[in-house]
């Protein structure tokens, strides 16, 4: 147990139980960065396998700037918490180095030993290197499984405030709780500091969580303790793989991560844009060469659009958003309908959203927006955004259309999409269509076991789609109705399945 001589009150100690590795009056926790990672996935002690650190051992790792220690304040089947302590030696960092003339004490008197910073990122990369890479020899399937995880950072600097903190983590699906820390309890009139005590919650792969922390902690701090050179771009892309390219603040992340060295930022942003264009061009090719050709014989794309338009017209909506609008086929129909409708039935706002800037350029060209009348131009807007990130621009819509989109999302990102659509966008109604995999046997040119095109991450049976839709409706307070799109077969159903979600009163 903690020694009675310890000056730190139990209520403030993050490790008050018998597992505390430093149970005496010399407890250094007030001067040490503390990061904890917890899970409640049963058995929770599997976290030890994922981190490659045994729950019953205190393990220490020498760093060039001090020492890192890993231990478990709690470890049982219901909940397991791993703690990373980082003891930074500021004197050791500058020993033997020349001192600054204008601020001679800054190298010795600073916040580096007390806050989460790039020192912590380096420690994460070294101490949890295997977990960060997504490998787990003993539990390989668990390493690929999203699990409930909670992160606590006792002191996190955030140059930009709580708003900036949320802009970094909420788009990645995290629930963020931030408590601002005052500069000095003895002098409350000094006000708040740029430091926060932060809790992050998400259901996510552990490797993804670690990669987010590795990149975003120094971004929030807006500083690095070492010289940044060209190889930092490679680190940024390696640890940002799978999420950075689609993050709405990716340019700001790159700028801060690269310590605001403009020439490096320009290179990184250009590479992100190039990767974005390449990915979307591939997606466009897949759509044109596979799915559209496959479905051309039954004109399924036209039938889908007609079915969506039928629902929208029956609802007499005024503001519509097409999430994953692509080249703008639905937008074109909405514009046409708006032009022909009576003033009382006219759609006032049409918004198309897509993650790719290049795809939106194509939509702009095909919609010929510049040739539209001023009245028509005022009704339509195109927004670059991702369906798995919260975006404050996507609110107050009567209806949202999500046409043949969800099957392009990785299953572990589907939960983030659900929150974006049904919790944050939260339209009065939402129309979601997706392929019916049971119908694939009717396509003569589609090999058995293959999806309709290579970019699909999954395709659902009717039962699977209805189970998903019913679950979403129940969780977020919607009613749901199912319809068939295309000619319905007695055995395998229709080629496309549609769910119409309506907010419960």
N, C-alpha and C positions, 0 to 999 in steps of 0.2 A: 504494500500500500504506500501512498505518498507519505513522506516523512512529515511529522507534525511541525518541523522547523521551516517547512516550505512557506515562503512569504506570499505565494500566489493563492488567492482565494479559490476554493473549489468551483465556484460558479463561473470563474473566468478561465480555469484550466481546461484545455481541450482534451486532456487525457487524465481524468480524475480517478480511474480505476486501477486495479492491480497490474495491468499490463504496461503502465507507464515505465519506460526504460530508465528514467532519471528521477528516482523518488526521493531526492534529498534537497537540502536547502540551496544547493547550487543549480537547481533546475534552470536551464538556459532558455526555456520556451519564450519568455518575453522578448528575447533578442534573436529569434529564429523564425524563418518563414515556415509556415505550416500549410500543407495541402492534404486533404483527406478525400478518398474515393470510397463510396459505400454502395452496396447493392443489397437488395432484399430478394433476389431470385434464389429460390430454394433448390439445392443447398447453397447458401450464400458463400460458404467457404471455398467454393470453386473459384472465387476471385483470386485466391492464392495461386491456383494453377495458371490463370490468365496472366497474372503479373509476374509469375515465376519467382515468387517470394513466399516462403513458408510462414503461415500465420503465427507459429509458436516461436519464431526467432526474431531477434533484433539483428538487422544486417546494416553494416556501415560501409560507405564507399568514399574513398578519398577523392577530392576534387582539387583542381589547380587553385581554386579560390576558397577552399574550406573543406567541409565534410557533409555528405548526405547520409541520412539514416532512414531506414524503412522498418516499420513495426505495425502491429495491429491492435488498436485500442479495444476493439471488440471483434470476436470471431465465433459465431455460432451458426446453426443451420438457417435461422431466420434472417439474420443480418450480419454482414461482415464489412468492416471498415479498415482500409489500409491508409497509413499516414506516411507522408514524406516530409521529413524535417531537413532543412538546409541551413547549415551554420556557415555563414560567410565571414571570412576574416578580412576586413577592409585594410588593416595595416599590412597583412601579408601580401595583399594585391599590389601595393605601391612600394613595398620594400625594395630598395635598390634602384627605383625609378626617379627621374627628375621631378621636382615639384613645380606646380603652377605658380608663377610669380604674383599674379593678381589675386588669386584665391588660394593661399597656401594650405588652408585647413580643409578644403573641400574633399581632398582625397581620403582624409581620415574621418571627417564628420559628414556623413550623408545617410540616406535612407536605405542603402543597398542591403545591409544585413537584416532589415526588418520587413521587407515587402517582397511580394511575388514579382519577379522581373526576368530578364533574359538568363540570369543565373539559374532560375528554376527551370526554364526551358532546356538548358544544357543538362541539368540533372535528370530531367525526364528522359531525354534522349539517351543518356548513359545508363541510368538505373533501370529503366523500363524499356530498353531497346527492343527486346523480343516482342513484348506486348505491343509496342508502337508499330512494329512491322506487321502485326496481325497474325503472328505465328503462335501456336500452342501445341506442343508435341503430345501432351496427355489429354487435352480436350480440344482437338482441332475443330470439331463441329461447333463448340461453344464460342470459339474465337470468331466465327462467322455469324453468330446469333446476336441480334439486338437484345440487350438486357436492361432492366431499370438501374440507372446509375445516378448517384448524387455526389456532386463535387462541392467541397467547401474550401474557400480560400480566405484565410484569416485577415490578411491585409493585401488588397490588390489595388495598385495605383491605376487610375484611369484619367488620363489627360483628355478631357472631353466630357466628363461627367457621366451620370447614370444613363442618360439618353444614348450616348455613344456605346456604352457597355451593352445595352440592350440591342442596339443595331448590329453589334458583332455576333451575339449569341442567339438571339431570338430567331433570326432567319434560318439557323441550323436546327431549329426545333426545340431549343431549350426553354424551360421555365426558369426565369431569372428572379432571384430575390436579392436585393442589394441594400445594405445598411450603411449610410454615409458615416464616416468617422470624423469627429471634431478634431481640431488641431491640438487642443490641450484642455483637459477636463477642468484644470485649475483656472483657465481663462476662457470661458465659453463665449465671451464677446469676440474672440478671434474668429469664430465661425467654423464652417466646415473645411475639411482638408480635401485634397484630390484622391483620398484613399477610401476604399469601401471594403466591408466584410461581405463576401458574396457566396451565395448558394446557387448551384446550377443543377437542374434535374432534366433528364432525358432518357428515353429508351433507345439505346444506340449500341453499336459495337464498341467494345472497349478501345480498340485500335483507333476508331474514328474520334472518340472523345479525346484520347491522348494527342492525336494530331491537331485537333482544334486548339487544345491548350498550348501545345508547343508553338504554334504560329501566333495565336491571338494574345497570349500573355505579354510578350514584348511589344506587340502592336498597341495594346491598351496603355502600357507604360510609356510608349513612344520613346524608347531608348534601348540601347544595347551596350553591354559592357566591353565589347570587343570591336575591332575594326571590321567593317563590312566590305567585302570584295565581291567579285563576280560569282564565286562559288555559293554565295548566299541565295542567288536566284535559283540554283539547282535545289538547294534545301527547301526553299519556298514551294517550288513545284512538286517536290517529292512528298512533302508533308501536307500539301494542299490538294493532292490528287483526289478527284472525286467530289470535291465540294467548293474549292476556291473559284474555279472558273465560272460557276453559276451564282456566286455570292454577290448580292447587289452592291456591296461596298468593296469589291475586289481591288479596284484601283487604289483606294485609300489604304487597304490592308497592305498592298504591295509597297506603297510609298513609305508607310511607317516601318514595315518589317525591314526594308532596305535602308533604314535610317535617313530617309529623305535625300538620298543621293540620286539626283534627277536622272543622270545617265543610266543608272541601273534600273530605276523605276520605269523609264521609257522602254527599255529592253523587255522587262517583265510584262508590262501592259501589252506590248506588241505581240509577245508570244501567247498571252492569254487570248487576245483577240483572234490571232491566227488559229489557235486550237478551237475556239468557238466556231469560227467560220468553217473549218474543216469538218467538225462534228456535224454541224447542221447541213452542210452540203452532202455528207454521206447519208444523213437522215432523209434529205429530199430525194436522193437517188433511190434509196430503198423504197420510199413511198411510191415513186413514179414507176419503177421497174418491177416491183413485186406486188404490193398490195393492190394498187389500182389496176394493174394488168390482170391480176387474179380475179378481181371482183367486177371487171368491166362487163362481162357477159350478162350480169344481172343488174347492172347500173346501180350497184349498192350505195355508192357514195351519194348519188343524187337522191336516192330513197332516204338515206340518213338525214340529209339536209332538209328534205321536205318534211320529214317527221318532226324534226326539231322546230322548223318554222311553224308547223301546225300547232304545236304546244305553245309557242311564244305568242302567236296571233290570238289564240283562244284566251290567253291570260291578259291580253291588252296591256302589256308591259311598256314602261316608258324609258327605262335605263337597262341596257343589256351589256354584259361582258362575255366575250368569247375567250376562254382560258385555253391557251395552246392554239391560237388562231391560224398558225401556219401562213399560207399564202393568201388567206382572207376570203375563202369561198363563202362561208356563212356571212361574213361582213358584207359582201357584195349583195347577197339576198336581202339582208336587213336594210341596206341603203335603198335598194329598189322598192321594198315594201314601204319604207318610210316616205319615199317620194310620191307613191301612189295613194297612200292612205289619207283619209280625212284628217283635218287638223286635230280633232279630239282623239283620234286613234294613232297619231303619228308617234314613232319612237323618237325621243328627244336626245338620247345619248347612246352611242354605239362605241364600245371599247374593245379593241383587240389586244391580247397579251401573248407574248412569246418570249422565250429565253434568248433567242438569237437575234442580234441586230441585223444580220444579213437577211434572215427570213422576213423580218419586218420591212426591209428595203424592197424585197420582192413584192410583198403585199401592197406597199405604197404604189409601186409601179403598176401592178395589175388592177388595183382599184382606181388608178388614174385620179388620185386625190386632188392633184393640182388643177385638173380640169373640171372638178365639181363646182357647183354654184357655192357662193359664200354660205348660204343656209345649210347646204349639205356638208360642207367642210366643218362647220361648227358642230355638227352632230357626231363626228367620228374622231377618235383618237387612237393611236397605237402606242403601246407601252412595252418597253423591254423589262421583263421581270421573270422570276422563276416561280413555278407552281408549288415549290416546297419552302418558299420564304415568305414571311409576312411582309406586306407592302401596304403602307397607309393610303396609297392612291386607289386601292381596290376595295372601296367601301360604298355603301348606299346604292346598291344595284337591286333592281327588281328581279332580275333573272341572270343566271350564269349558265353558259353552255360549255360542256367539257366533252368534245366529240372525238372519240378514238384517241384518247390521250393517256388514260391511266395505265394502259398496258405497256407504255414506254417508260414507266417509272420502276425503279428497283423496288422490290417488295419491302425492303427495310426503310424505304423513304415514303411509303404509302401513308404511314401515320402522320408524317409532317404535312403531306398534301391534304389529308382529311381536316387537320386543324386549320390550314390556310383557307380552304373552301368553306367549311361549315362553321368555323368559330370566328375567324377574322373577317373574311369577305362576307360571309353569312347573308347571302341574297334571300329574298322572299321565296324564290324557287330555284332549283338547280336541275339541269338536264345532263345526265351522264350516259354516254353510249360506249360500248366495248364489244369486241368480237365474241361470238359464242363458239367456243372451241369444238363443241359437239358437231357443229355444222361443217367443220373442215373436211369431213369425209366426202362431202358433196363436190369439192373442188378437185377435178380430175388431175390437174397439174401440180397439186400440192402433195409432196411425199408424206407418207404416214409418219406421225410424230413430230412434224415440223410446224412452226408457227407461220402465220400468214406473211410475215417478213422478218428479217433478221434483227431488227431493232426492238421487237417485242420482248419484254422481260417475262411476261406470262400471258396466258389466255385462259379465261375461266369458263367452266360449265355454267349452265343456267342456275344450278343449285348453289355453286360457289359465289356467283355474282349476287344472287339474292341474299345469301347469308351475310356477305360483306355489306350490302346496301342496308339491310335491316339493322345490322349492328351499328352502322354509322348513324342512321336515322334515330335510333334509340338513344345513343350517346349524346347527340347534339340537339335533340328536340325537333326533329322533322318527321313528317309522315312521308311514306314512299309508295309509289305506284310503278308497276312494271308493264312495259309494252314490248311488242315484237316489231322489228324493222326488217322488211324484206319478206319474201315468200316463206311461209311457215311450213316446215315438214312435220308430219305426224310423229316421227320418231326422234329427230334430232333438233327440232325447233327451227327458229329463224336464224339467218346469218349474223344479225346484229341484235344485241339486247340493249334495252333502254330502261333507265330508272329515272323517275321524275320525283324529286324531293320538294316538299312544301313545308314551310315553317309552321309549326303547331301554334295555335293561337294562345 
